[in-house]
Amino acid sequence: MEEKVILLVEDNPNDELLTMRALKKNNIKNEVVVARDGTEALEYLFGTGNPRALPQVVLLDLKLPKVDGLEVLQRIRADERTKRLPVVILTSSNEEQDLVACYDRGANSYIRKPVDFNQFTEAVRELGLYWLVLNEPPPTRS
């Protein structure tokens, strides 16, 4: 069985470390590919070099350098290969306009990063349980 990869799109090293620690604490052992800006995320998903299997889920921050999270989300939804790929917005933004814009562009979920590590760990546990175990993903397209 193919391993379920998580694509974490996060430019803040502290938030990346926090997410990785929370995944590890919850025994989520899936491979995590980290893209540190929107361009890296798009290259991973659509790059012409080495075709990869799509990740099981994308954890996408909004405030990213080069290409912001909303643009990444829009490009994911615009492409036939990735339009059904689960995308969870994982952000510290508490702007209502960001929340609305993400859902308007097809986000599957919008989660505000809790400041408290224990709350964040619990949120990551629930994310992992739902998106990696319980959720039945759509069939992949070639």
TAGI-V313263 format. One record per residue. OMEGA is omega in whole degrees, -180 to 180 (999 if undefined). BURIAL is # if it has 16 or more other ideal C-beta (glycine too) atoms within 10 Angstrom, else .. D_FIRST is the distance of its C-alpha to the first C-alpha in Angstrom with 1 decimal. Layout:
OMEGA;BURIAL;D_FIRST  OMEGA;BURIAL;D_FIRST
This chain:
-178;.;0.0  179;.;3.8  180;.;6.4  -178;#;9.0  174;#;12.2  173;#;15.6  178;#;18.6  180;#;21.7  -171;#;24.9  -179;#;27.7  -178;#;30.9  -178;.;32.4  179;.;31.5  178;.;32.4  176;#;30.3  180;#;27.3  179;.;28.0  179;#;28.5  180;#;25.2  178;#;23.3  180;.;25.4  177;#;24.7  -179;#;20.9  -180;.;21.3  180;.;23.8  179;#;21.5  173;.;18.7  -171;#;16.4  180;.;14.6  174;#;12.6  177;.;13.8  175;#;17.0  -178;#;18.6  171;#;22.3  -173;#;24.6  172;#;28.2  -177;#;29.8  180;#;29.3  178;.;29.6  180;#;26.8  180;#;24.5  177;#;25.6  179;.;25.1  -176;#;21.5  -171;#;20.8  -176;.;23.2  -177;.;24.2  -175;.;25.0  -173;.;24.3  -178;.;20.6  -178;.;18.5  170;.;15.4  179;.;12.7  175;#;14.3  176;#;14.0  -179;#;13.1  175;#;16.7  172;#;19.8  -167;#;22.3  172;#;25.5  -180;#;28.9  -174;#;31.9  -176;.;34.5  173;#;33.1  177;.;35.0  178;.;35.2  -176;#;33.4  -175;.;33.4  179;#;30.6  178;#;32.2  177;.;32.2  179;#;28.6  -180;#;27.8  179;.;30.1  177;#;28.6  -177;#;25.0  -178;.;26.5  -176;.;28.6  -178;.;25.8  -177;.;24.3  -172;.;20.8  -172;#;20.8  179;.;23.3  -180;#;20.9  179;#;18.9  179;#;19.6  178;#;22.3  176;#;23.8  -179;#;27.1  -169;#;27.7  175;#;31.3  -179;.;34.6  174;#;36.5  178;.;38.5  179;.;40.0  180;.;40.0  176;.;40.1  178;#;36.7  -179;#;35.2  -179;.;36.7  -180;#;35.8  179;#;32.1  176;.;31.9  -179;.;34.1  172;#;31.6  176;.;28.6  177;#;27.1  -177;#;24.9  180;#;26.4  -178;#;29.1  174;#;29.3  180;.;32.2  174;#;31.6  179;.;33.5  -178;.;35.8  -177;.;35.4  -179;.;32.5  177;.;31.9  180;.;31.8  179;#;29.4  178;#;27.1  178;.;27.2  179;#;26.5  178;#;23.4  -179;#;22.2  175;.;22.7  -179;#;21.1  180;#;17.9  -177;.;18.0  -170;.;18.7  -177;#;16.7  -177;#;13.5  -172;.;13.6  -175;.;16.2  174;.;16.4  -177;.;15.0  176;.;14.6  177;.;16.3  180;.;14.7  177;.;14.5  179;.;17.5  999;.;18.1
